[in-house]
Amino acid sequence: MISARSFHQNAKNQVKSISQAKKLSSPTSSTVVSSKVKENQKATQAEESLRRVMYLSCWGPY
């Protein structure tokens, strides 16, 4: 027969292992933030590039 204390300890250990597995499998908030920053930088760079092309096509040297 399993005592209440050992049952409780076993359940507690299982919860810890599940929570650790979730932490390892889910992306951290800093990873998500850095990927959003990179996406924002790429979008800004693309806008600047397009702006430069439009300017040069309208006002560039002939």
SETORBA-263341 format. One record per atom (N, C-alpha, C, O): residue number from 1; x, y, z; atom name; chain; residue in three letters. Coordinates in steps of 0.05 Angstrom, whole numbers, plus 5000, padded with zeros to 4 digits. Example, Ala and Ser with C-alpha at 12.3 -4.5 7.8 and 13.67 -1.06 7.14 Angstrom:
// SETORBA-263341
+--------+------+------+------+------+------+------+
: torkol :   px :   py :   pz : mivo : keza : dose :
+--------+------+------+------+------+------+------+
:      1 : 5264 : 4886 : 5156 :    N :    A :  ala :
:      1 : 5246 : 4910 : 5156 :   CA :    A :  ala :
:      1 : 5264 : 4934 : 5156 :    C :    A :  ala :
:      1 : 5285 : 4934 : 5169 :    O :    A :  ala :
:      2 : 5257 : 4955 : 5142 :    N :    A :  ser :
:      2 : 5273 : 4979 : 5143 :   CA :    A :  ser :
:      2 : 5258 : 5001 : 5157 :    C :    A :  ser :
:      2 : 5268 : 5023 : 5161 :    O :    A :  ser :
+--------+------+------+------+------+------+------+
This chain:
// SETORBA-263341
+--------+------+------+------+------+------+------+
: torkol :   px :   py :   pz : mivo : keza : dose :
+--------+------+------+------+------+------+------+
:      1 : 5017 : 4976 : 5000 :    N :    A :  met :
:      1 : 5000 : 5000 : 5000 :   CA :    A :  met :
:      1 : 5018 : 5025 : 5000 :    C :    A :  met :
:      1 : 5038 : 5026 : 5014 :    O :    A :  met :
:      2 : 5011 : 5044 : 4984 :    N :    A :  ile :
:      2 : 5026 : 5069 : 4982 :   CA :    A :  ile :
:      2 : 5017 : 5089 : 5003 :    C :    A :  ile :
:      2 : 4993 : 5093 : 5006 :    O :    A :  ile :
:      3 : 5036 : 5100 : 5017 :    N :    A :  ser :
:      3 : 5029 : 5120 : 5037 :   CA :    A :  ser :
:      3 : 5022 : 5146 : 5023 :    C :    A :  ser :
:      3 : 5029 : 5151 : 5000 :    O :    A :  ser :
:      4 : 5007 : 5163 : 5037 :    N :    A :  ala :
:      4 : 4999 : 5189 : 5027 :   CA :    A :  ala :
:      4 : 5023 : 5207 : 5021 :    C :    A :  ala :
:      4 : 5023 : 5222 : 5001 :    O :    A :  ala :
:      5 : 5043 : 5205 : 5038 :    N :    A :  arg :
:      5 : 5067 : 5221 : 5034 :   CA :    A :  arg :
:      5 : 5082 : 5214 : 5009 :    C :    A :  arg :
:      5 : 5090 : 5231 : 4993 :    O :    A :  arg :
:      6 : 5086 : 5188 : 5004 :    N :    A :  ser :
:      6 : 5100 : 5179 : 4980 :   CA :    A :  ser :
:      6 : 5083 : 5185 : 4955 :    C :    A :  ser :
:      6 : 5094 : 5192 : 4934 :    O :    A :  ser :
:      7 : 5057 : 5182 : 4957 :    N :    A :  phe :
:      7 : 5040 : 5189 : 4934 :   CA :    A :  phe :
:      7 : 5042 : 5218 : 4927 :    C :    A :  phe :
:      7 : 5044 : 5226 : 4904 :    O :    A :  phe :
:      8 : 5041 : 5235 : 4948 :    N :    A :  his :
:      8 : 5043 : 5264 : 4944 :   CA :    A :  his :
:      8 : 5071 : 5271 : 4932 :    C :    A :  his :
:      8 : 5072 : 5288 : 4914 :    O :    A :  his :
:      9 : 5092 : 5259 : 4942 :    N :    A :  gln :
:      9 : 5119 : 5265 : 4932 :   CA :    A :  gln :
:      9 : 5122 : 5256 : 4903 :    C :    A :  gln :
:      9 : 5134 : 5271 : 4886 :    O :    A :  gln :
:     10 : 5110 : 5233 : 4896 :    N :    A :  asn :
:     10 : 5111 : 5223 : 4868 :   CA :    A :  asn :
:     10 : 5096 : 5242 : 4850 :    C :    A :  asn :
:     10 : 5106 : 5249 : 4828 :    O :    A :  asn :
:     11 : 5073 : 5251 : 4858 :    N :    A :  ala :
:     11 : 5057 : 5270 : 4842 :   CA :    A :  ala :
:     11 : 5072 : 5296 : 4838 :    C :    A :  ala :
:     11 : 5072 : 5308 : 4816 :    O :    A :  ala :
:     12 : 5084 : 5305 : 4859 :    N :    A :  lys :
:     12 : 5099 : 5330 : 4858 :   CA :    A :  lys :
:     12 : 5123 : 5328 : 4839 :    C :    A :  lys :
:     12 : 5128 : 5347 : 4824 :    O :    A :  lys :
:     13 : 5137 : 5306 : 4839 :    N :    A :  asn :
:     13 : 5159 : 5302 : 4821 :   CA :    A :  asn :
:     13 : 5150 : 5301 : 4792 :    C :    A :  asn :
:     13 : 5164 : 5311 : 4774 :    O :    A :  asn :
:     14 : 5127 : 5289 : 4787 :    N :    A :  gln :
:     14 : 5117 : 5287 : 4760 :   CA :    A :  gln :
:     14 : 5109 : 5315 : 4749 :    C :    A :  gln :
:     14 : 5114 : 5321 : 4726 :    O :    A :  gln :
:     15 : 5097 : 5331 : 4766 :    N :    A :  val :
:     15 : 5090 : 5359 : 4759 :   CA :    A :  val :
:     15 : 5115 : 5375 : 4752 :    C :    A :  val :
:     15 : 5115 : 5390 : 4732 :    O :    A :  val :
:     16 : 5136 : 5371 : 4768 :    N :    A :  lys :
:     16 : 5161 : 5385 : 4762 :   CA :    A :  lys :
:     16 : 5172 : 5377 : 4735 :    C :    A :  lys :
:     16 : 5181 : 5394 : 4720 :    O :    A :  lys :
:     17 : 5173 : 5351 : 4729 :    N :    A :  ser :
:     17 : 5184 : 5342 : 4704 :   CA :    A :  ser :
:     17 : 5168 : 5352 : 4680 :    C :    A :  ser :
:     17 : 5179 : 5358 : 4659 :    O :    A :  ser :
:     18 : 5141 : 5353 : 4684 :    N :    A :  ile :
:     18 : 5124 : 5363 : 4662 :   CA :    A :  ile :
:     18 : 5129 : 5392 : 4657 :    C :    A :  ile :
:     18 : 5131 : 5401 : 4634 :    O :    A :  ile :
:     19 : 5131 : 5408 : 4679 :    N :    A :  ser :
:     19 : 5136 : 5437 : 4676 :   CA :    A :  ser :
:     19 : 5163 : 5442 : 4664 :    C :    A :  ser :
:     19 : 5166 : 5461 : 4648 :    O :    A :  ser :
:     20 : 5183 : 5426 : 4671 :    N :    A :  gln :
:     20 : 5210 : 5430 : 4659 :   CA :    A :  gln :
:     20 : 5209 : 5423 : 4629 :    C :    A :  gln :
:     20 : 5222 : 5437 : 4613 :    O :    A :  gln :
:     21 : 5195 : 5402 : 4622 :    N :    A :  ala :
:     21 : 5193 : 5395 : 4593 :   CA :    A :  ala :
:     21 : 5179 : 5417 : 4578 :    C :    A :  ala :
:     21 : 5187 : 5423 : 4555 :    O :    A :  ala :
:     22 : 5159 : 5429 : 4589 :    N :    A :  lys :
:     22 : 5145 : 5451 : 4576 :   CA :    A :  lys :
:     22 : 5163 : 5475 : 4572 :    C :    A :  lys :
:     22 : 5163 : 5489 : 4551 :    O :    A :  lys :
:     23 : 5180 : 5481 : 4593 :    N :    A :  lys :
:     23 : 5198 : 5503 : 4591 :   CA :    A :  lys :
:     23 : 5219 : 5499 : 4568 :    C :    A :  lys :
:     23 : 5226 : 5517 : 4554 :    O :    A :  lys :
:     24 : 5228 : 5474 : 4565 :    N :    A :  leu :
:     24 : 5247 : 5468 : 4545 :   CA :    A :  leu :
:     24 : 5235 : 5469 : 4517 :    C :    A :  leu :
:     24 : 5249 : 5476 : 4498 :    O :    A :  leu :
:     25 : 5210 : 5461 : 4514 :    N :    A :  ser :
:     25 : 5198 : 5460 : 4488 :   CA :    A :  ser :
:     25 : 5187 : 5487 : 4478 :    C :    A :  ser :
:     25 : 5185 : 5491 : 4454 :    O :    A :  ser :
:     26 : 5179 : 5504 : 4496 :    N :    A :  ser :
:     26 : 5167 : 5530 : 4488 :   CA :    A :  ser :
:     26 : 5189 : 5551 : 4484 :    C :    A :  ser :
:     26 : 5209 : 5551 : 4499 :    O :    A :  ser :
:     27 : 5186 : 5568 : 4464 :    N :    A :  pro :
:     27 : 5206 : 5589 : 4460 :   CA :    A :  pro :
:     27 : 5205 : 5609 : 4483 :    C :    A :  pro :
:     27 : 5184 : 5615 : 4493 :    O :    A :  pro :
:     28 : 5227 : 5620 : 4490 :    N :    A :  thr :
:     28 : 5229 : 5639 : 4511 :   CA :    A :  thr :
:     28 : 5219 : 5666 : 4501 :    C :    A :  thr :
:     28 : 5219 : 5671 : 4477 :    O :    A :  thr :
:     29 : 5211 : 5683 : 4518 :    N :    A :  ser :
:     29 : 5201 : 5709 : 4510 :   CA :    A :  ser :
:     29 : 5223 : 5726 : 4497 :    C :    A :  ser :
:     29 : 5217 : 5741 : 4479 :    O :    A :  ser :
:     30 : 5248 : 5723 : 4506 :    N :    A :  ser :
:     30 : 5270 : 5738 : 4493 :   CA :    A :  ser :
:     30 : 5274 : 5729 : 4464 :    C :    A :  ser :
:     30 : 5281 : 5745 : 4447 :    O :    A :  ser :
:     31 : 5270 : 5703 : 4459 :    N :    A :  thr :
:     31 : 5273 : 5693 : 4431 :   CA :    A :  thr :
:     31 : 5251 : 5704 : 4414 :    C :    A :  thr :
:     31 : 5256 : 5713 : 4391 :    O :    A :  thr :
:     32 : 5227 : 5705 : 4424 :    N :    A :  val :
:     32 : 5204 : 5716 : 4409 :   CA :    A :  val :
:     32 : 5208 : 5746 : 4404 :    C :    A :  val :
:     32 : 5203 : 5755 : 4382 :    O :    A :  val :
:     33 : 5217 : 5761 : 4424 :    N :    A :  val :
:     33 : 5222 : 5789 : 4421 :   CA :    A :  val :
:     33 : 5244 : 5794 : 4401 :    C :    A :  val :
:     33 : 5241 : 5812 : 4384 :    O :    A :  val :
:     34 : 5266 : 5779 : 4402 :    N :    A :  ser :
:     34 : 5288 : 5784 : 4383 :   CA :    A :  ser :
:     34 : 5279 : 5777 : 4355 :    C :    A :  ser :
:     34 : 5288 : 5791 : 4336 :    O :    A :  ser :
:     35 : 5262 : 5757 : 4350 :    N :    A :  ser :
:     35 : 5253 : 5751 : 4323 :   CA :    A :  ser :
:     35 : 5235 : 5773 : 4313 :    C :    A :  ser :
:     35 : 5235 : 5779 : 4289 :    O :    A :  ser :
:     36 : 5219 : 5785 : 4331 :    N :    A :  lys :
:     36 : 5201 : 5807 : 4323 :   CA :    A :  lys :
:     36 : 5218 : 5832 : 4316 :    C :    A :  lys :
:     36 : 5212 : 5846 : 4297 :    O :    A :  lys :
:     37 : 5239 : 5836 : 4331 :    N :    A :  val :
:     37 : 5257 : 5859 : 4325 :   CA :    A :  val :
:     37 : 5270 : 5855 : 4298 :    C :    A :  val :
:     37 : 5272 : 5874 : 4282 :    O :    A :  val :
:     38 : 5279 : 5831 : 4292 :    N :    A :  lys :
:     38 : 5292 : 5825 : 4266 :   CA :    A :  lys :
:     38 : 5272 : 5829 : 4243 :    C :    A :  lys :
:     38 : 5279 : 5840 : 4223 :    O :    A :  lys :
:     39 : 5247 : 5820 : 4247 :    N :    A :  glu :
:     39 : 5227 : 5824 : 4227 :   CA :    A :  glu :
:     39 : 5222 : 5854 : 4222 :    C :    A :  glu :
:     39 : 5219 : 5862 : 4199 :    O :    A :  glu :
:     40 : 5221 : 5869 : 4244 :    N :    A :  asn :
:     40 : 5216 : 5898 : 4242 :   CA :    A :  asn :
:     40 : 5239 : 5911 : 4227 :    C :    A :  asn :
:     40 : 5235 : 5929 : 4211 :    O :    A :  asn :
:     41 : 5264 : 5903 : 4233 :    N :    A :  gln :
:     41 : 5287 : 5914 : 4219 :   CA :    A :  gln :
:     41 : 5287 : 5908 : 4190 :    C :    A :  gln :
:     41 : 5294 : 5925 : 4173 :    O :    A :  gln :
:     42 : 5280 : 5884 : 4182 :    N :    A :  lys :
:     42 : 5278 : 5876 : 4154 :   CA :    A :  lys :
:     42 : 5257 : 5892 : 4140 :    C :    A :  lys :
:     42 : 5261 : 5901 : 4117 :    O :    A :  lys :
:     43 : 5234 : 5897 : 4153 :    N :    A :  ala :
:     43 : 5213 : 5912 : 4140 :   CA :    A :  ala :
:     43 : 5222 : 5941 : 4136 :    C :    A :  ala :
:     43 : 5217 : 5953 : 4115 :    O :    A :  ala :
:     44 : 5235 : 5952 : 4156 :    N :    A :  thr :
:     44 : 5245 : 5980 : 4154 :   CA :    A :  thr :
:     44 : 5266 : 5982 : 4132 :    C :    A :  thr :
:     44 : 5266 : 6001 : 4116 :    O :    A :  thr :
:     45 : 5283 : 5962 : 4130 :    N :    A :  gln :
:     45 : 5304 : 5962 : 4109 :   CA :    A :  gln :
:     45 : 5291 : 5960 : 4081 :    C :    A :  gln :
:     45 : 5300 : 5974 : 4063 :    O :    A :  gln :
:     46 : 5271 : 5944 : 4079 :    N :    A :  ala :
:     46 : 5257 : 5941 : 4053 :   CA :    A :  ala :
:     46 : 5243 : 5967 : 4045 :    C :    A :  ala :
:     46 : 5244 : 5975 : 4022 :    O :    A :  ala :
:     47 : 5231 : 5980 : 4065 :    N :    A :  glu :
:     47 : 5218 : 6006 : 4059 :   CA :    A :  glu :
:     47 : 5238 : 6027 : 4050 :    C :    A :  glu :
:     47 : 5233 : 6042 : 4031 :    O :    A :  glu :
:     48 : 5261 : 6028 : 4063 :    N :    A :  glu :
:     48 : 5281 : 6047 : 4056 :   CA :    A :  glu :
:     48 : 5292 : 6041 : 4028 :    C :    A :  glu :
:     48 : 5297 : 6060 : 4012 :    O :    A :  glu :
:     49 : 5296 : 6016 : 4022 :    N :    A :  ser :
:     49 : 5306 : 6009 : 3995 :   CA :    A :  ser :
:     49 : 5286 : 6017 : 3974 :    C :    A :  ser :
:     49 : 5293 : 6028 : 3953 :    O :    A :  ser :
:     50 : 5260 : 6011 : 3978 :    N :    A :  leu :
:     50 : 5239 : 6019 : 3959 :   CA :    A :  leu :
:     50 : 5238 : 6049 : 3956 :    C :    A :  leu :
:     50 : 5235 : 6059 : 3934 :    O :    A :  leu :
:     51 : 5240 : 6064 : 3978 :    N :    A :  arg :
:     51 : 5239 : 6093 : 3977 :   CA :    A :  arg :
:     51 : 5263 : 6104 : 3960 :    C :    A :  arg :
:     51 : 5259 : 6122 : 3945 :    O :    A :  arg :
:     52 : 5286 : 6092 : 3964 :    N :    A :  arg :
:     52 : 5310 : 6100 : 3949 :   CA :    A :  arg :
:     52 : 5306 : 6095 : 3919 :    C :    A :  arg :
:     52 : 5313 : 6112 : 3902 :    O :    A :  arg :
:     53 : 5295 : 6072 : 3912 :    N :    A :  val :
:     53 : 5291 : 6065 : 3884 :   CA :    A :  val :
:     53 : 5270 : 6084 : 3872 :    C :    A :  val :
:     53 : 5274 : 6093 : 3849 :    O :    A :  val :
:     54 : 5249 : 6090 : 3886 :    N :    A :  met :
:     54 : 5229 : 6108 : 3875 :   CA :    A :  met :
:     54 : 5241 : 6136 : 3872 :    C :    A :  met :
:     54 : 5235 : 6149 : 3852 :    O :    A :  met :
:     55 : 5256 : 6145 : 3891 :    N :    A :  tyr :
:     55 : 5269 : 6172 : 3889 :   CA :    A :  tyr :
:     55 : 5287 : 6173 : 3865 :    C :    A :  tyr :
:     55 : 5286 : 6192 : 3849 :    O :    A :  tyr :
:     56 : 5304 : 6153 : 3862 :    N :    A :  leu :
:     56 : 5324 : 6153 : 3840 :   CA :    A :  leu :
:     56 : 5310 : 6151 : 3813 :    C :    A :  leu :
:     56 : 5319 : 6162 : 3793 :    O :    A :  leu :
:     57 : 5288 : 6136 : 3811 :    N :    A :  ser :
:     57 : 5274 : 6133 : 3786 :   CA :    A :  ser :
:     57 : 5260 : 6159 : 3778 :    C :    A :  ser :
:     57 : 5256 : 6165 : 3755 :    O :    A :  ser :
:     58 : 5251 : 6175 : 3798 :    N :    A :  cys :
:     58 : 5238 : 6200 : 3792 :   CA :    A :  cys :
:     58 : 5257 : 6223 : 3789 :    C :    A :  cys :
:     58 : 5254 : 6240 : 3772 :    O :    A :  cys :
:     59 : 5278 : 6224 : 3806 :    N :    A :  trp :
:     59 : 5295 : 6248 : 3807 :   CA :    A :  trp :
:     59 : 5325 : 6242 : 3801 :    C :    A :  trp :
:     59 : 5341 : 6260 : 3801 :    O :    A :  trp :
:     60 : 5331 : 6217 : 3795 :    N :    A :  gly :
:     60 : 5358 : 6210 : 3790 :   CA :    A :  gly :
:     60 : 5370 : 6222 : 3766 :    C :    A :  gly :
:     60 : 5356 : 6235 : 3750 :    O :    A :  gly :
:     61 : 5396 : 6218 : 3762 :    N :    A :  pro :
:     61 : 5410 : 6230 : 3738 :   CA :    A :  pro :
:     61 : 5400 : 6217 : 3713 :    C :    A :  pro :
:     61 : 5393 : 6193 : 3712 :    O :    A :  pro :
:     62 : 5399 : 6233 : 3692 :    N :    A :  tyr :
:     62 : 5390 : 6224 : 3666 :   CA :    A :  tyr :
:     62 : 5413 : 6222 : 3646 :    C :    A :  tyr :
:     62 : 5408 : 6214 : 3623 :    O :    A :  tyr :
+--------+------+------+------+------+------+------+
